[in-house]
């Protein structure tokens, strides 16, 4: 009998022969981590910081603008400029992803001994997707009646953090939240010009970008004008980044490097075929361990757009 990928993800059981207990070898672990980040839209765009302590601070340093002064020969007027220092606090949360593979499923699966790699890749991809989901949508105040309570309550994500201290453009009372060009320019008008330096991106759900394209097509048909590809892909000359786990009623205007994920240790992937349960159930057991905290370096440099229909 051949086990399908859907059955693997649903039932969580799998196998291979002669694997020793402990960590996966370094090359496997490195590949696992790389695949985890590659599996997401934001993986290569955001910042990642490694720290030793599970809770601590990340220093920020900046300088004021218009700091040049006129020089007078052979004179020291006592004028000095100093950097401005600040800090961002973080507190990581430990998480894990366990799965199992029965030896029988390995023996009978058409993929044979490569089945373990296939399942590991599936778990890798899902781990990346789930992490990005939490980075964005995590909310420690999630109600216990929510079907995703155990998942969303793990940590506060960027969207929750942006509700305080950042700029918020609420569209619920403007055109009933309908998408239009005004949405983008009204959001942009809230952001101080010093952050509008070409590094900004619209972080949106794919369906929201498609709704924008639909709006433009309808406007084009109504008015009989040409459809600009630049306005479709980059409203206000700011490109889209489509993120599947973004809610369709919100979007974010931000430099992705302003989004940080803090870890205090590398992803650890453990597996074993030893112990009473492994022997009696004829199974292999796997667990991925990691910790994280998604933080924002400068909330003043971000706009949260909410209330979109």
Rosetta silent file (secondary structure, phi, psi, omega in degrees, C-alpha in Angstrom):
SEQUENCE: XXXXXXXXXXXXXXXXXXXXXXXXXXXXXXXXXXXXXXXXXXXXXXXXXXXXXXXXXXXXXXXXXXXXXXXXXXXXXXXXXXXXXXXXXXXXXXXXXXXXXXXXXXXXXXXXXXXXXXXXXXXXXXXXXXXXXXXXXXXXXXXXXXXXXXXXXXXXXXXXXXXXXXXXXXXXXXXXXXXXXXXXXXXXXXXXXXXXXXXXXXXXXXXXXXXXXXXXXXXXXXXXXXXXXXXXXXXXXXXXXXXXXXXXXXXXXXXXXXXXXXXXXXXXXXXXXXXXXXXXXXXXXXXXXXXXXXXXXXXXXXXXXXXXX
SCORE:     score description
SCORE:     0.000 S_00000001
   1 L     0.000  133.521  179.493    0.000    0.000    0.000 S_00000001
   2 L   -95.304  131.135  179.032    1.328    3.467   -0.929 S_00000001
   3 L   -91.286  130.682 -179.800    0.935    6.267    1.605 S_00000001
   4 L   -84.565  163.516  177.965    0.010    9.657    0.162 S_00000001
   5 H   -60.291  -39.551  179.680    1.444   13.004    1.288 S_00000001
   6 H   -61.858  -38.922  178.462   -1.942   14.001    2.719 S_00000001
   7 H   -66.417  -36.503  178.554   -2.013   10.854    4.843 S_00000001
   8 H   -60.940  -48.848 -176.919    1.471   11.608    6.113 S_00000001
   9 H   -68.622  -31.900 -178.001    0.509   15.097    7.225 S_00000001
  10 H   -77.748  -46.988 -171.857   -2.777   13.942    8.704 S_00000001
  11 H   -92.122  -27.744  176.969   -1.675   10.825   10.551 S_00000001
  12 L    63.605   52.217  174.798    1.947   11.703   11.348 S_00000001
  13 L  -142.554  137.420 -171.698    3.612    8.274   11.218 S_00000001
  14 L  -160.187  175.643 -178.888    6.742    7.109    9.134 S_00000001
  15 L  -162.131  167.452  165.816   10.146    4.860    8.938 S_00000001
  16 L  -162.013  176.438 -176.894   13.635    3.741    7.601 S_00000001
  17 L  -104.475  151.658  173.232   16.299    1.246    8.623 S_00000001
  18 L    50.399   61.394  173.604   19.425    1.584   10.763 S_00000001
  19 L  -114.040  131.573 -177.929   19.229    5.207   12.000 S_00000001
  20 L   -82.590  161.638  179.616   21.037    6.077   15.221 S_00000001
  21 L   -73.434  159.290  174.070   19.552    8.156   17.987 S_00000001
  22 E   112.971 -159.277 -177.578   20.275   11.848   18.407 S_00000001
  23 E   -74.127  151.015  167.865   20.535   14.864   16.148 S_00000001
  24 L   -62.078  153.981 -178.631   20.357   14.680   12.391 S_00000001
  25 L   -64.035  158.654 -173.721   23.812   15.099   10.892 S_00000001
  26 H   -54.888  -38.715 -178.349   24.977   18.726   10.349 S_00000001
  27 H   -65.837  -41.613  177.308   24.413   18.667    6.585 S_00000001
  28 H   -63.165  -43.088 -179.264   20.828   17.448    7.016 S_00000001
  29 H   -64.030  -43.263  178.985   20.176   20.080    9.690 S_00000001
  30 H   -60.484  -43.231  179.743   21.645   22.860    7.548 S_00000001
  31 H   -65.673  -39.280  179.467   19.497   21.777    4.621 S_00000001
  32 H   -59.929  -48.922 -178.462   16.426   21.608    6.856 S_00000001
  33 H   -63.243  -43.885 -179.856   16.918   25.185    8.112 S_00000001
  34 H   -60.690  -44.885 -179.283   17.590   26.509    4.608 S_00000001
  35 H   -65.923  -34.081  178.995   14.460   24.852    3.233 S_00000001
  36 H   -60.038  -46.705  179.980   12.389   26.220    6.107 S_00000001
  37 H   -72.253  -35.841 -178.511   13.239   29.816    5.191 S_00000001
  38 H   -68.950  -20.272 -175.909   13.013   29.206    1.443 S_00000001
  39 L   -77.170   -3.820 -174.517    9.477   27.868    1.854 S_00000001
  40 L  -121.907  158.913 -178.769    8.106   31.309    2.783 S_00000001
  41 L   -70.731  -32.931 -175.206    7.540   34.626    1.035 S_00000001
  42 L   -97.391   -6.662 -172.750    9.315   36.678    3.708 S_00000001
  43 L   -51.277  -42.467 -177.663   12.146   34.272    4.546 S_00000001
  44 L   -92.583    1.487 -174.514   14.781   36.071    2.490 S_00000001
  45 L  -106.721  -32.181 -176.141   13.503   39.614    3.141 S_00000001
  46 L   -84.124  170.990  176.936   13.278   39.954    6.927 S_00000001
  47 E   -94.846  147.225  176.141   16.131   40.203    9.441 S_00000001
  48 E  -125.499  127.976 -178.312   17.190   37.339   11.672 S_00000001
  49 E  -119.285  131.423  176.619   19.057   37.954   14.923 S_00000001
  50 E  -103.606  127.020  179.163   20.742   35.262   17.028 S_00000001
  51 L  -128.865  160.174 -179.232   21.057   35.957   20.760 S_00000001
  52 L   -86.700  -42.733 -176.959   22.225   33.901   23.746 S_00000001
  53 L   -83.159  144.818 -179.279   19.676   34.964   26.354 S_00000001
  54 L   -70.295  -23.610  175.421   16.022   33.936   25.977 S_00000001
  55 E  -136.859  140.469 -178.557   14.960   37.475   26.957 S_00000001
  56 E   179.283 -155.192 -176.719   16.908   40.666   26.453 S_00000001
  57 E  -132.137  147.972  171.640   17.367   43.801   24.410 S_00000001
  58 E  -114.340  125.097 -177.029   18.576   44.681   20.919 S_00000001
  59 E   -74.574  143.891  172.277   20.243   48.064   20.683 S_00000001
  60 E  -117.957  143.855  176.946   19.157   50.660   18.135 S_00000001
  61 E  -135.069  138.963 -179.560   21.337   53.559   17.030 S_00000001
  62 E  -150.175  174.568  178.950   20.375   56.557   14.901 S_00000001
  63 L  -135.880  147.988  174.660   21.289   60.132   14.080 S_00000001
  64 L   -68.451  163.893  175.038   19.233   63.307   13.685 S_00000001
  65 L   -96.497  168.641  179.922   18.893   64.963   10.278 S_00000001
  66 L    53.698   55.135 -174.495   20.178   68.446    9.246 S_00000001
  67 L  -103.004   -3.876  177.062   23.229   68.211   11.459 S_00000001
  68 L   -72.468  147.197  177.386   25.751   70.113    9.304 S_00000001
  69 L  -134.911  155.963  179.369   26.867   73.566   10.522 S_00000001
  70 L   -68.319  138.716  179.380   28.850   76.394    8.991 S_00000001
  71 L   -93.596  137.960  172.086   32.583   76.322    9.656 S_00000001
  72 L  -117.058  124.783 -174.848   34.499   79.380   10.894 S_00000001
  73 L   -56.720  136.384  175.303   38.251   79.169   10.434 S_00000001
  74 L    59.945   31.381 -178.859   40.330   78.650   13.581 S_00000001
  75 L  -136.213  135.048  171.959   37.199   78.525   15.723 S_00000001
  76 L  -113.241  108.636 -177.203   35.575   75.788   17.816 S_00000001
  77 L   -85.619    4.555  176.816   32.009   76.818   18.558 S_00000001
  78 L    81.535    1.148 -178.774   31.466   73.820   20.837 S_00000001
  79 L   -74.083  128.803  177.384   28.851   72.225   18.557 S_00000001
  80 L  -137.799  145.937  174.164   28.831   68.417   18.738 S_00000001
  81 L  -108.803  141.298  178.434   26.466   65.756   17.427 S_00000001
  82 L  -122.147  142.349  172.594   25.726   62.568   19.332 S_00000001
  83 L   -63.110  154.956  176.512   24.150   59.348   18.113 S_00000001
  84 E  -103.468  127.360 -176.812   20.705   58.535   19.519 S_00000001
  85 E  -109.182  143.728  176.031   20.439   55.228   21.308 S_00000001
  86 E  -149.769 -178.255 -178.487   17.357   53.131   21.955 S_00000001
  87 E  -147.315  154.623  172.648   16.517   49.478   22.515 S_00000001
  88 E  -120.407  131.064  179.029   13.972   46.842   21.511 S_00000001
  89 E   -89.988  146.961  175.973   13.036   44.187   24.019 S_00000001
  90 E  -136.637  157.196  174.294   12.527   40.559   23.028 S_00000001
  91 E  -151.890  107.893 -173.712   11.449   37.383   24.793 S_00000001
  92 L   -77.453  152.879  176.464   11.613   34.148   22.840 S_00000001
  93 E  -117.084  131.004  179.025    9.111   31.320   23.070 S_00000001
  94 E   -81.740  136.669  178.698   10.198   27.688   22.687 S_00000001
  95 E  -135.857  165.583  178.633    8.175   25.558   20.252 S_00000001
  96 E  -147.662  155.386  176.077    8.381   22.061   18.829 S_00000001
  97 E  -130.972  105.203  179.655    7.120   20.011   15.894 S_00000001
  98 E   -99.077  150.080  169.551    6.926   16.224   16.497 S_00000001
  99 E  -153.307  166.535 -177.125    6.119   13.449   14.028 S_00000001
 100 E  -134.337  151.529  174.849    6.406    9.680   13.760 S_00000001
 101 E  -134.898  126.937  177.366    7.037    7.160   10.970 S_00000001
 102 E   -80.430  146.704  178.314    6.279    3.469   11.264 S_00000001
 103 H   -62.554  -33.604 -179.748    8.846    1.023    9.945 S_00000001
 104 H   -64.141  -39.371 -179.946    6.060   -0.772    8.077 S_00000001
 105 H   -65.078  -33.161  176.692    5.161    2.371    6.130 S_00000001
 106 H   -68.040  -42.190 -177.081    8.794    2.656    5.025 S_00000001
 107 H   -67.446  -36.137 -173.309    8.946   -0.959    3.914 S_00000001
 108 H   -95.176  -11.865 -177.795    5.708   -0.813    1.955 S_00000001
 109 L   -75.476  143.390 -177.248    5.961    2.695    0.486 S_00000001
 110 L   -63.919  -23.380 -179.033    6.914    2.934   -3.170 S_00000001
 111 L   -79.601  -13.976  177.953    9.582    5.519   -2.328 S_00000001
 112 H    62.713 -135.841 -174.050   11.469    3.044   -0.138 S_00000001
 113 H   -70.437  -16.983  177.496   14.325    4.445    1.910 S_00000001
 114 H   -78.913   -4.030 -178.082   13.983    7.944    0.401 S_00000001
 115 H   -61.031  -36.730  179.518   10.586    8.192    2.083 S_00000001
 116 H   -60.950  -43.020  179.119   12.172    9.665    5.221 S_00000001
 117 H   -64.419  -38.753  179.691   13.667   12.538    3.196 S_00000001
 118 H   -62.417  -45.775 -179.110   10.328   13.167    1.500 S_00000001
 119 H   -66.903  -41.036  178.947    8.515   13.410    4.833 S_00000001
 120 H   -60.569  -39.986  178.369   11.247   15.586    6.326 S_00000001
 121 H   -65.513  -39.074  176.570   10.906   17.965    3.377 S_00000001
 122 H   -61.291  -45.298  179.769    7.128   18.081    3.896 S_00000001
 123 H   -66.097  -38.399  177.580    7.613   18.887    7.569 S_00000001
 124 H   -58.081  -49.840 -178.718   10.258   21.472    6.695 S_00000001
 125 H   -61.006  -45.774 -178.786    7.910   23.272    4.336 S_00000001
 126 H   -67.098  -35.879  177.383    5.027   23.246    6.798 S_00000001
 127 H   -60.685  -45.541  178.739    7.271   24.451    9.623 S_00000001
 128 H   -60.707  -43.648  179.652    8.315   27.453    7.535 S_00000001
 129 H   -63.546  -44.900 -179.304    4.709   28.243    6.651 S_00000001
 130 H   -65.242  -39.688  179.237    3.564   27.913   10.267 S_00000001
 131 H   -63.533  -46.544  178.896    6.395   30.102   11.562 S_00000001
 132 H   -61.894  -37.170  176.276    5.629   32.860    9.066 S_00000001
 133 H   -58.869  -46.327  179.427    1.954   32.563   10.012 S_00000001
 134 H   -68.503  -40.170  177.539    2.862   33.092   13.679 S_00000001
 135 H   -54.256  -37.615 -177.306    5.268   35.933   12.902 S_00000001
 136 H   -87.883  -49.775 -164.785    2.327   37.738   11.312 S_00000001
 137 H  -108.374   -2.326 -179.471   -0.817   36.566   13.096 S_00000001
 138 L   -56.044  140.896 -178.887    0.234   35.368   16.537 S_00000001
 139 L  -152.878  109.364 -177.580   -1.879   36.816   19.337 S_00000001
 140 L   -65.644  -15.074  179.616   -1.462   35.827   22.972 S_00000001
 141 L   -97.588   14.827  176.939   -4.982   37.133   23.676 S_00000001
 142 L   -56.621  133.773 -179.615   -6.628   34.711   21.230 S_00000001
 143 L   -68.463  144.731 -178.357   -9.889   33.424   22.731 S_00000001
 144 L   -71.084   -5.763  174.830   -9.902   29.766   23.763 S_00000001
 145 L   -84.979  -11.698  178.622  -13.019   29.317   21.610 S_00000001
 146 L   -70.172  132.015 -179.398  -10.940   29.960   18.485 S_00000001
 147 L   -61.591  -21.554  178.835  -10.238   26.659   16.663 S_00000001
 148 L  -104.317   22.869 -176.692   -6.586   27.775   16.254 S_00000001
 149 H   -53.504  -49.893 -176.044   -6.215   28.873   19.880 S_00000001
 150 H   -62.471  -25.432  179.965   -3.329   26.498   20.691 S_00000001
 151 H   -87.366  -53.401 -172.333   -1.417   27.779   17.674 S_00000001
 152 H   -69.625  -25.959 -175.517   -2.128   31.532   17.664 S_00000001
 153 L   -75.565   -6.104 -172.916   -1.645   32.045   21.427 S_00000001
 154 L   -58.830  -42.795 -175.020    2.058   31.095   21.247 S_00000001
 155 L  -161.510  157.444  174.825    3.353   34.630   20.712 S_00000001
 156 L   -80.580  127.169 -179.583    2.276   38.121   19.583 S_00000001
 157 L   -90.137 -179.856 -176.294    2.957   38.612   15.872 S_00000001
 158 H   -61.697  -39.582 -178.327    3.822   41.731   13.876 S_00000001
 159 H   -63.713  -40.739  176.972    0.211   42.592   13.033 S_00000001
 160 H   -65.372  -41.400 -178.492   -0.761   42.612   16.709 S_00000001
 161 H   -65.780  -33.008 -177.678    2.328   44.673   17.578 S_00000001
 162 L   -73.171  -11.825 -179.833    1.553   47.282   14.902 S_00000001
 163 L   -70.843  -16.267  175.887   -1.806   48.103   16.486 S_00000001
 164 L  -128.111  133.589  174.491    0.070   50.204   19.065 S_00000001
 165 L    87.978  -10.033  178.011    2.895   52.637   18.376 S_00000001
 166 L  -111.233 -175.263  176.743    2.691   52.536   14.586 S_00000001
 167 E   -92.925  132.576 -176.456    0.550   54.393   12.054 S_00000001
 168 E  -121.800  124.222  174.975   -2.876   52.814   11.447 S_00000001
 169 E  -106.482  105.080 -177.548   -5.056   53.487    8.403 S_00000001
 170 E   -94.645  113.721 -176.565   -8.561   52.208    9.198 S_00000001
 171 L   -93.780   -0.829 -174.220  -10.603   51.821    6.002 S_00000001
 172 L   -61.927  -30.270  179.573  -13.751   50.429    7.628 S_00000001
 173 L  -101.452    8.239 -179.882  -15.386   53.888    7.657 S_00000001
 174 L  -118.581  110.581 -179.269  -13.959   54.956    4.274 S_00000001
 175 H    55.032   31.797  179.586  -15.806   53.662    1.200 S_00000001
 176 H    53.793   29.039  176.997  -16.889   50.683    3.327 S_00000001
 177 H    79.700    9.426 -177.652  -13.350   49.336    3.079 S_00000001
 178 L   -66.938  144.791  178.656  -13.421   49.006   -0.708 S_00000001
 179 L   -73.481  137.772  176.693  -10.083   48.750   -2.487 S_00000001
 180 L  -164.284  174.585  178.307   -9.078   51.800   -4.519 S_00000001
 181 H   -63.051  -30.578  179.950   -6.051   53.945   -5.272 S_00000001
 182 H   -60.261  -32.600 -179.684   -6.952   56.086   -2.253 S_00000001
 183 H   -55.706  -46.842 -175.345   -6.182   53.172    0.077 S_00000001
 184 H   -72.070  -44.121 -177.890   -2.509   53.221   -0.902 S_00000001
 185 H   -73.435  -32.331  175.485   -2.024   56.987   -0.977 S_00000001
 186 H   -66.676  -38.934  177.233   -3.910   57.539    2.294 S_00000001
 187 H   -66.046  -45.130 -178.731   -1.703   54.923    3.960 S_00000001
 188 H   -62.687  -34.206 -178.720    1.444   56.442    2.486 S_00000001
 189 H   -66.214  -20.313  179.638    0.447   59.920    3.699 S_00000001
 190 L   -78.823  -18.674 -173.706    0.586   58.666    7.297 S_00000001
 191 L   -88.963  130.661  174.308    4.253   57.681    7.016 S_00000001
 192 L   -55.813  138.185 -175.066    6.972   60.274    7.721 S_00000001
 193 H   -59.309  -26.361 -176.558    8.803   61.083    4.472 S_00000001
 194 H   -63.592  -19.338  178.609   12.191   60.135    5.935 S_00000001
 195 H   -93.525   -9.009 -177.562   11.179   56.457    5.683 S_00000001
 196 L   -87.716   72.184 -170.075    9.978   56.744    2.080 S_00000001
 197 L  -117.237   18.506 -179.444   13.392   55.913    0.641 S_00000001
 198 L    93.303   -6.516 -178.663   12.686   53.182   -1.905 S_00000001
 199 L   -96.357   -5.220 -176.334   12.892   50.322    0.603 S_00000001
 200 L   -73.525  151.843  175.580    9.163   50.192    1.403 S_00000001
 201 E  -140.794  148.478  170.260    6.914   47.309    0.337 S_00000001
 202 E   -89.044  114.821  175.829    3.185   46.586    0.463 S_00000001
 203 E   -93.431  114.469 -173.566    2.792   43.252    2.296 S_00000001
 204 E  -138.103  158.498  171.103   -0.537   41.814    1.166 S_00000001
 205 L   -70.925  148.021  177.724   -2.436   38.560    0.832 S_00000001
 206 H   -54.554  -38.073 -178.956   -2.464   37.193   -2.749 S_00000001
 207 H   -66.509  -30.714  178.619   -6.251   37.607   -2.857 S_00000001
 208 H   -71.622  -39.807  176.294   -5.937   41.302   -1.966 S_00000001
 209 H   -63.070  -40.162  178.438   -3.481   41.904   -4.797 S_00000001
 210 H   -67.278  -34.362  176.059   -5.859   40.109   -7.155 S_00000001
 211 H   -65.236  -38.368  176.650   -8.735   42.262   -5.895 S_00000001
 212 H   -63.897  -42.927  177.982   -6.627   45.328   -6.723 S_00000001
 213 H   -62.367  -40.075  178.136   -5.979   43.976  -10.229 S_00000001
 214 H   -62.555  -43.836  178.171   -9.718   43.366  -10.655 S_00000001
 215 H   -58.843  -45.897 -178.844  -10.458   46.937   -9.580 S_00000001
 216 H   -65.026  -40.010  178.563   -7.980   48.311  -12.120 S_00000001
 217 H   -62.300  -42.654  177.965   -9.391   46.161  -14.921 S_00000001
 218 H   -64.061  -40.920  177.919  -12.913   47.398  -14.172 S_00000001
 219 H   -63.798  -38.022  179.754  -11.687   51.013  -14.113 S_00000001
 220 H   -64.707  -41.825  179.395   -9.933   50.418  -17.425 S_00000001
 221 H   -66.785  -42.517 -178.538  -13.117   49.046  -19.018 S_00000001
 222 H   -65.187  -42.947 -171.747  -15.243   51.904  -17.658 S_00000001
 223 H   -98.498   -9.834  177.634  -12.901   54.689  -18.698 S_00000001
 224 L    67.118   22.232  179.715  -11.417   53.147  -21.831 S_00000001
 225 L   -96.815  173.654  177.705   -7.872   54.041  -20.825 S_00000001
 226 L   -77.296  152.069 -178.974   -4.668   52.034  -20.915 S_00000001
 227 L  -101.381  115.685 -178.332   -3.759   49.779  -18.004 S_00000001
 228 L   -81.367  124.686  178.685   -0.370   50.568  -16.513 S_00000001
 229 H   -67.538  -31.511 -178.580    1.565   47.510  -15.403 S_00000001
 230 H   -66.130  -41.705  179.072    3.585   49.649  -12.995 S_00000001
 231 H   -70.409  -28.637  178.675    0.499   50.832  -11.099 S_00000001
 232 H   -69.174  -41.411 -174.987   -0.807   47.262  -11.021 S_00000001
 233 H   -96.112  -14.924 -176.655    2.369   45.852   -9.464 S_00000001
 234 L  -150.292   74.735  176.951    3.549   48.895   -7.517 S_00000001
 235 H   -58.955  136.571 -176.690    0.883   51.389   -6.369 S_00000001
 236 H    59.157   27.527  179.376    2.519   54.711   -5.441 S_00000001
 237 H    63.025   25.425  177.315    5.738   53.248   -6.927 S_00000001
 238 L  -117.457  118.492 -175.104    5.984   50.788   -4.012 S_00000001
 239 L   -67.437  152.982  171.750    6.143   47.087   -5.026 S_00000001
 240 E   -80.074  147.183  160.991    3.881   44.385   -3.636 S_00000001
 241 E  -123.551  113.857 -179.494    5.148   41.396   -1.668 S_00000001
 242 E   -84.712  128.267 -176.442    2.410   38.757   -1.624 S_00000001
 243 L  -125.914  109.316 -173.773    2.356   36.774    1.608 S_00000001
 244 L   -55.081  -28.474 -177.624   -0.127   33.859    1.699 S_00000001
 245 L   -92.763    5.319  172.409   -0.616   34.082    5.486 S_00000001
 246 L   -72.085  137.799  175.089   -1.478   37.798    5.507 S_00000001
 247 L   -63.995  146.620 -176.078   -5.169   38.385    6.355 S_00000001
 248 L   -77.212   -9.329  179.481   -7.143   39.553    3.329 S_00000001
 249 L  -101.492    8.011 -179.878   -8.641   42.521    5.237 S_00000001
 250 L  -139.735  157.481  169.191   -5.269   44.023    6.189 S_00000001
 251 E  -148.872  165.897 -174.232   -1.978   45.015    4.632 S_00000001
 252 E  -126.661  133.113  172.209    1.305   46.411    5.846 S_00000001
 253 E  -106.482  113.367 -171.682    3.441   49.238    4.459 S_00000001
 254 E  -165.986  155.916  165.538    6.971   48.633    5.718 S_00000001
 255 L   -80.399  119.226 -176.663   10.587   47.969    4.857 S_00000001
 256 H   -54.879  -26.309  178.155   10.813   44.163    5.384 S_00000001
 257 H   -70.390  -10.656  174.789   14.207   44.627    7.093 S_00000001
 258 H   -77.205  -13.454  178.193   12.280   46.448    9.819 S_00000001
 259 E   -96.248  126.671 -174.033   10.795   43.050   10.716 S_00000001
 260 E  -124.530  140.807  169.280   13.079   40.950   12.907 S_00000001
 261 E  -116.366  123.363  179.606   12.949   37.364   14.157 S_00000001
 262 E   -99.845  131.387  172.143   15.089   36.650   17.228 S_00000001
 263 E  -124.510  153.050  176.758   16.331   33.110   17.965 S_00000001
 264 L  -113.522   -5.073  171.341   18.570   31.957   20.808 S_00000001
 265 L  -156.981  156.914  179.604   19.633   28.617   19.337 S_00000001
 266 L   -65.628  156.625  174.558   19.740   26.886   15.984 S_00000001
 267 L   -58.657  129.367  178.318   16.909   24.618   14.938 S_00000001
 268 E  -112.798  128.898 -179.978   17.505   21.197   16.480 S_00000001
 269 E  -117.854  113.631 -178.384   16.072   18.110   14.821 S_00000001
 270 E  -109.692  147.859  175.401   16.142   14.958   16.924 S_00000001
 271 E  -145.525  152.919  177.970   15.193   11.418   15.963 S_00000001
 272 E  -150.556  149.325  171.188   15.325    8.044   17.647 S_00000001
 273 L  -121.614   14.851 -177.937   14.534    4.407   16.961 S_00000001
 274 L  -108.334  167.629 -179.926   15.386    3.358   20.527 S_00000001
 275 L    99.106  162.789 -174.762   13.334    3.001   23.671 S_00000001
 276 H   -59.885  -46.468 -177.287   10.330    0.885   24.636 S_00000001
 277 H   -63.700  -42.873 -179.366    7.782    2.786   22.514 S_00000001
 278 H   -61.877  -39.933 -178.432    9.957    2.705   19.400 S_00000001
 279 H   -73.212  -47.967 -175.440   10.494   -1.035   19.765 S_00000001
 280 H   -69.635  -35.273 -178.711    6.947   -2.003   20.720 S_00000001
 281 H   -95.083   -5.311  179.713    5.274    0.226   18.115 S_00000001
 282 L    55.367   54.302 -174.546    7.959   -0.339   15.454 S_00000001
 283 E  -130.599  162.923  167.841    8.266    3.411   14.890 S_00000001
 284 E  -114.691  139.434 -176.651   10.769    6.203   14.465 S_00000001
 285 E  -115.085  136.747 -178.115   10.217    9.405   16.412 S_00000001
 286 E  -131.923  142.650  173.580   11.231   12.906   15.292 S_00000001
 287 E  -143.883  132.759  172.049   11.016   16.306   16.982 S_00000001
 288 E  -100.540  129.279  177.599   12.099   19.751   15.773 S_00000001
 289 E  -116.788  136.554  172.778   12.978   22.209   18.562 S_00000001
 290 E  -161.016  170.145  172.287   13.440   25.961   18.182 S_00000001
 291 E  -136.167  161.548 -176.997   12.547   29.263   19.812 S_00000001
 292 E  -163.881  159.751  167.553   11.649   32.654   18.367 S_00000001
 293 E  -149.296  118.361  175.805   10.291   36.124   18.955 S_00000001
 294 E   -83.918  124.825 -179.456    9.079   38.347   16.089 S_00000001
 295 E  -131.567  167.961 -179.870    9.802   42.021   16.844 S_00000001
 296 E  -121.182  128.170 -176.790    9.742   45.334   14.954 S_00000001
 297 L   -69.459  -48.191 -176.524   12.748   47.627   15.013 S_00000001
 298 L  -136.270  100.715 -178.599   10.967   50.922   14.292 S_00000001
 299 H   -67.057  -28.085  179.841    7.178   51.089   14.562 S_00000001
 300 H   -65.565  -16.679 -178.266    7.168   54.718   13.409 S_00000001
 301 H   -98.212   24.372 -177.478    8.400   53.431   10.027 S_00000001
 302 L  -140.135  149.148  174.115    5.342   51.251    9.415 S_00000001
 303 E  -126.129  128.125  173.836    1.673   51.649    8.488 S_00000001
 304 E  -100.078  120.778  175.586   -0.950   49.025    9.263 S_00000001
 305 E  -100.503  124.274 -179.048   -3.947   49.200    6.926 S_00000001
 306 E  -131.957  172.483  177.831   -7.029   47.474    8.360 S_00000001
 307 L    77.218   20.640  178.042  -10.762   47.304    7.727 S_00000001
 308 L   -77.268  142.120 -178.047  -10.495   46.359    4.058 S_00000001
 309 L   -84.610    0.000    0.000  -13.581   44.708    2.609 S_00000001
